[in-house]
Amino acid sequence: MSSEGPYSRYSGGGGGSAGYGAPGGGGGGYGGAAPGYGGQGYGGGGAPGYGGGQYSAPAPGGYGQQPGYSQAVGANENFGYQEDDSSGKKGGKKSMALAALNKNVYMWAGFFTASLFVYFTLSGGDFSFLMTYGAMSRMFGFGILNAKIFMSKRATGVSVKSLQLYTLVFFFRLTSIIRHEGYLPYDKSGDWLYHIIEGTSLMLSITAMYGCLVLFKHTYQPDQDKFGEMNVPPGYGAVYLAIPVMILSLFVHPNLNSDFLSDVAWTYAMYLESVALVPQLFMFQKQTSGVVELLTAHFVAALGFGRVMEFMFWVYSYHELATSAGSKLPGYLALFSQFMQLVLMLDFFWYYYLAVKNATPLVLPSHGAAMGIV
């Protein structure tokens, strides 16, 4: 970035088990012998005066044989054990939902607490901290994804193509910011913290791919991760995004580092990140159940939140993304690409909010699948 202006890098500041006796009819009833019809009684004893034998009928399905089902009661009595079971199930589901909701709250509360700590202790409080904050949110998202994959030992619902694209994003961004300072946050978080965050995100994206393609390959769903698989080998559909974006970056890029390769690398990462989630969103729509696991939804939401933070920064700073000839086109393209990504995610954000609120998996609007507790 330029060394002058309000965002300059080195500027200061900144129940009762009762049976039912049928009073008429052929056989016996639950609970006692049926008076007046020589059949056999189910339960406690034989029918008085009719010489019938006695035997115990199995209890209603799912409750096992119960002693004491021998007393006949009126036909209008309720089956208490059925009502108790129903209320117990409802109470259990509510408890599970509450526990899941608490986990969500604790997870995001931990992230925001860490963000405040970093802001007050490791940054200069400059507006450019939004760049670092966006990077932190991405790292948080990939941490959630790795937790989902390695704790559940499943790679279901995860798009490897999106992981491939994000790996390229982090790699090319690092190659630019390690050698030059033109695209770093202006405050002191850009001295070293931003590099560590981006490097950690790169390692997390590679680790997630390793889990999907090696350790838990049998749970990966390539039949649903089908974005771009036209006239290319299976699994290489991401090239339909990676190559056109690279061509665009070669021709339209800013010049803050005054180094062609470094400027192109940073621009490529910026543009590519705007479309890197497309294969994942595409995979969501291809899932037959329509249900997205909540941790996977958290992963995508964290990436989207990070993009919101960066978009807020570039709204006020896009004019610095100029070519060597002074054109502001790279800045306009950066804003447009980020804005379009957020537009594509609007539906996701809404259904994600509903999922977190109800502590259920995210159900996409195009599906009518029932929601179950995670």
C-alpha positions in Angstrom: 0.0 0.0 0.0 1.0 3.6 -0.3 2.9 5.0 2.6 0.7 8.1 2.8 -2.9 8.8 3.7 -5.1 7.8 6.6 -4.3 4.1 6.1 -0.6 4.4 5.7 1.2 1.2 7.0 3.5 2.9 9.5 1.3 5.8 10.5 0.6 6.1 14.3 -2.7 5.5 16.1 -4.7 4.0 14.7 -47.4 -45.2 34.6 -49.3 -47.0 36.0 -49.2 -50.2 34.1 -52.9 -51.0 33.8 -54.5 -53.4 31.3 -57.7 -53.1 29.4 -60.4 -55.7 29.8 -62.8 -55.9 26.8 -66.3 -56.5 28.2 -67.4 -58.5 25.2 -66.2 -60.4 22.2 -64.5 -63.7 21.7 -61.0 -63.8 23.1 -59.6 -62.3 26.3 -58.6 -58.8 26.9 -55.4 -57.3 28.3 -55.5 -57.4 32.1 -57.9 -60.0 33.1 -60.3 -62.6 31.8 -63.3 -61.5 29.9 -66.4 -62.3 31.9 -69.1 -64.3 30.3 -67.3 -65.8 27.3 -65.3 -68.9 28.1 -62.1 -67.7 26.4 -58.7 -67.3 28.0 -57.6 -64.3 29.9 -54.5 -62.5 29.1 -52.5 -61.8 32.2 -53.2 -62.5 35.8 -55.6 -65.4 36.1 -58.1 -67.6 34.5 -61.7 -66.6 33.9 -63.6 -67.4 37.1 -66.0 -70.4 36.6 -65.2 -71.1 33.0 -62.2 -73.4 33.3 -60.1 -71.7 30.8 -56.3 -71.8 31.2 -54.2 -68.7 31.6 -51.1 -67.4 29.9 -49.3 -64.1 29.7 -49.4 -62.2 26.5 -46.3 -60.2 25.5 -46.5 -56.5 26.5 -47.0 -53.9 23.8 -44.1 -53.6 21.4 -41.0 -51.9 22.8 -41.9 -52.1 26.6 -41.1 -55.7 27.5 -43.0 -58.1 29.7 -44.4 -56.2 32.7 -45.6 -57.8 35.9 -48.9 -56.7 37.2 -50.8 -56.4 33.9 -53.6 -58.4 35.4 -56.0 -55.8 36.7 -58.7 -54.9 34.3 -59.6 -51.2 34.1 -62.3 -49.3 32.3 -62.1 -48.7 28.6 -61.7 -45.0 29.1 -58.4 -45.2 31.0 -55.2 -43.8 29.4 -52.1 -45.8 28.7 -49.7 -43.9 30.9 -46.5 -45.4 29.7 -47.2 -44.3 26.1 -47.8 -40.7 27.2 -44.7 -40.7 29.4 -42.5 -42.0 26.6 -43.8 -39.4 24.2 -43.0 -36.6 26.6 -39.6 -38.1 27.3 -38.7 -38.2 23.7 -39.7 -34.6 23.3 -37.7 -33.6 26.3 -34.7 -35.5 25.0 -34.8 -33.8 21.7 -35.1 -30.4 23.3 -32.1 -31.2 25.5 -30.0 -32.3 22.5 -31.0 -29.1 20.6 -30.1 -27.0 23.6 -26.7 -28.7 23.9 -26.0 -28.3 20.2 -26.9 -24.6 20.4 -24.6 -24.1 23.4 -21.7 -25.6 21.4 -22.4 -23.2 18.6 -22.5 -20.3 20.9 -19.3 -21.3 22.7 -17.4 -21.9 19.5 -18.2 -18.5 18.0 -17.8 -16.7 21.3 -14.3 -18.2 21.5 -13.5 -16.9 18.1 -14.8 -13.4 18.8 -12.9 -13.3 22.2 -9.7 -14.3 20.5 -10.4 -11.6 17.9 -10.7 -8.9 20.6 -7.5 -10.1 22.2 -5.6 -9.9 18.9 -7.0 -6.4 18.2 -6.1 -4.9 21.5 -2.7 -6.6 22.0 -1.2 -7.5 18.6 -2.5 -4.8 16.3 -2.2 -1.1 16.2 -6.0 -0.6 16.2 -5.8 0.6 12.6 -8.7 0.3 10.2 -6.6 -2.1 8.1 -7.0 -4.7 10.9 -10.1 -5.7 9.0 -7.8 -7.5 6.6 -6.2 -9.4 9.5 -9.7 -10.1 10.9 -10.8 -11.5 7.6 -7.8 -13.8 7.5 -8.5 -14.9 11.1 -12.0 -15.8 10.1 -10.8 -18.0 7.2 -8.3 -19.7 9.5 -11.1 -20.3 12.0 -13.3 -21.8 9.3 -10.6 -24.2 8.1 -10.0 -25.2 11.7 -13.7 -26.1 12.0 -13.5 -28.1 8.8 -10.5 -30.1 10.1 -12.3 -30.8 13.4 -15.3 -32.0 11.5 -13.2 -34.4 9.3 -10.9 -35.8 11.8 -13.2 -36.1 14.8 -16.0 -37.7 12.8 -13.6 -39.6 10.5 -15.8 -38.6 7.6 -15.4 -36.3 4.6 -19.0 -36.3 3.7 -20.4 -33.1 2.2 -16.9 -31.5 1.7 -15.9 -30.3 -1.8 -12.3 -31.2 -2.6 -12.5 -28.8 -5.5 -13.1 -25.9 -3.2 -10.2 -27.1 -1.0 -7.9 -27.2 -4.1 -8.9 -23.6 -5.0 -8.3 -22.3 -1.4 -4.9 -24.0 -1.3 -4.0 -22.0 -4.5 -5.4 -18.8 -2.9 -3.2 -19.2 0.3 -0.1 -20.3 -1.6 -0.1 -17.4 -4.1 -1.0 -14.8 -1.5 1.9 -16.0 0.6 4.4 -15.8 -2.3 3.4 -12.2 -2.6 3.4 -11.0 1.0 6.5 -12.8 2.1 8.7 -10.9 -0.4 6.9 -7.6 -0.4 4.8 -5.3 1.8 2.5 -3.6 -0.7 -0.5 -5.7 0.1 -0.1 -6.1 3.9 -2.3 -4.6 6.6 -0.9 -1.2 7.5 -0.9 -1.8 11.3 1.6 -3.9 13.2 -0.4 -7.1 12.6 1.0 -6.9 9.1 4.6 -7.2 10.5 4.3 -10.9 11.2 0.9 -12.0 12.4 -0.8 -11.8 9.0 1.9 -14.1 7.5 1.4 -16.7 10.3 -2.4 -16.7 9.8 -2.1 -17.2 6.1 0.5 -19.9 6.5 -1.6 -21.7 9.0 -4.6 -21.5 6.7 -2.5 -23.0 3.9 -1.5 -25.9 6.1 -5.1 -26.5 7.3 -6.4 -26.6 3.7 -3.8 -29.1 2.8 -4.6 -31.2 5.9 -8.3 -31.2 5.0 -7.5 -32.4 1.5 -5.4 -35.2 2.9 -8.2 -36.3 5.1 -10.7 -36.3 2.2 -8.5 -38.0 -0.4 -6.3 -40.3 1.7 -7.4 -41.0 5.3 -11.1 -41.0 4.9 -11.3 -41.4 1.1 -14.1 -44.0 1.4 -16.4 -41.3 2.9 -15.7 -38.7 0.3 -18.5 -38.1 -2.2 -17.0 -37.5 -5.7 -20.4 -38.3 -7.2 -21.8 -35.1 -5.6 -18.6 -33.0 -6.0 -19.2 -32.7 -9.7 -18.6 -29.0 -10.5 -17.0 -28.4 -13.9 -16.5 -32.0 -14.8 -16.9 -31.5 -18.6 -14.2 -32.6 -20.9 -11.6 -32.9 -18.1 -10.5 -35.9 -16.0 -12.7 -36.6 -12.9 -11.7 -34.4 -10.0 -10.2 -31.6 -12.1 -13.3 -29.5 -12.6 -11.7 -26.6 -10.6 -9.6 -25.8 -13.7 -12.7 -24.1 -15.1 -12.2 -21.4 -12.4 -8.5 -21.5 -11.8 -7.3 -20.9 -15.4 -9.7 -18.1 -16.5 -9.0 -16.2 -13.2 -5.2 -16.5 -13.8 -5.6 -15.1 -17.3 -7.6 -12.2 -15.9 -5.0 -11.5 -13.2 -2.2 -11.4 -15.8 -3.9 -8.6 -17.6 -5.6 -6.7 -14.8 -3.6 -6.3 -11.6 -2.4 -3.4 -9.4 1.2 -2.4 -9.1 1.7 -1.9 -5.3 4.7 -4.1 -5.1 6.2 -2.8 -8.4 7.0 -6.5 -9.2 5.1 -8.2 -11.9 5.1 -11.8 -10.4 4.3 -10.6 -6.9 1.5 -8.3 -8.1 0.0 -11.0 -10.3 0.2 -13.6 -7.4 -1.6 -11.3 -5.0 -4.3 -10.4 -7.6 -4.8 -14.0 -8.5 -5.4 -14.9 -4.9 -7.9 -12.0 -4.5 -9.9 -12.9 -7.6 -9.7 -16.7 -7.1 -11.0 -16.5 -3.5 -14.2 -14.8 -4.8 -15.1 -18.0 -6.7 -13.4 -20.7 -4.5 -16.6 -21.5 -2.7 -18.6 -22.1 -5.8 -17.8 -25.9 -6.0 -18.8 -26.3 -2.3 -22.1 -24.4 -2.8 -22.7 -26.5 -6.0 -22.1 -29.7 -4.0 -24.6 -28.6 -1.4 -27.3 -28.4 -4.1 -26.3 -31.9 -5.4 -26.7 -33.6 -2.1 -29.8 -35.9 -2.3 -30.9 -35.3 1.3 -30.6 -31.5 1.1 -29.2 -31.5 4.6 -25.8 -29.9 5.3 -23.9 -30.9 8.5 -23.8 -28.0 10.9 -20.0 -28.0 11.2 -19.6 -27.9 7.4 -22.1 -25.0 7.4 -19.9 -23.3 10.1 -16.9 -23.7 7.9 -18.6 -22.0 4.9 -20.1 -19.3 7.2 -16.7 -18.4 8.6 -15.2 -18.0 5.1 -18.2 -15.8 4.2 -17.8 -13.7 7.3 -14.1 -13.2 6.5 -15.1 -12.0 3.1 -17.5 -9.5 4.6 -14.7 -8.0 6.7 -12.4 -7.7 3.7 -15.1 -6.2 1.6 -15.7 -3.5 4.2 -12.0 -2.7 4.1 -11.7 -2.5 0.3 -14.9 -0.3 0.0 -12.8 2.5 1.5 -9.4 1.5 0.1 -10.1 0.1 -3.5 -8.6 3.3 -5.0 -5.2 2.2 -4.0 -5.4 -0.9 -6.2 -4.3 1.0 -9.4 -2.2 -0.1 -12.3 1.2 1.3 -13.2 -0.7 3.6 -15.6 -3.0 4.9 -12.8 -6.1 2.9 -13.9 -8.5 2.0 -11.0 -9.8 -1.0 -12.9 -8.1 -3.6 -10.6 -9.8 -1.9 -7.6 -13.2 -2.0 -9.2 -12.8 -5.6 -10.2 -11.7 -6.5 -6.6 -14.9 -4.9 -5.2 -17.1 -6.4 -7.8 -15.8 -9.9 -7.3 -16.2 -9.8 -3.6 -19.6 -8.3 -3.8 -20.8 -11.0 -6.2 -19.5 -13.7 -3.9 -21.6 -12.2 -1.0 -24.6 -12.1 -3.3 -24.2 -15.8 -4.1 -24.1 -16.5 -0.4 -27.1 -14.5 0.7 -29.5 -17.6 0.7 -26.8 -19.6 2.5 -26.4 -17.0 5.2 -30.2 -16.9 5.9 -30.6 -20.7 6.2 -27.4 -20.9 8.2 -29.0 -18.4 10.7 -32.1 -20.6 10.9 -29.9 -23.7 11.4 -27.9 -22.2 14.2 -31.0 -20.7 15.9 -32.7 -24.1 15.9 -29.6 -26.2 16.5 -30.3 -28.3 13.4 -28.4 -29.1 10.2 -28.7 -26.6 7.4 -31.5 -27.6 5.0 -31.3 -26.0 1.6 -34.5 -24.3 0.3 -34.7 -26.6 -2.8 -35.1 -29.7 -0.6 -37.8 -30.7 1.8 -35.7 -33.0 3.9 -36.6 -33.2 7.5 -34.1 -31.7 9.9 -32.5 -33.8 12.6 -30.3 -33.0 15.5 -26.6 -33.0 14.8 
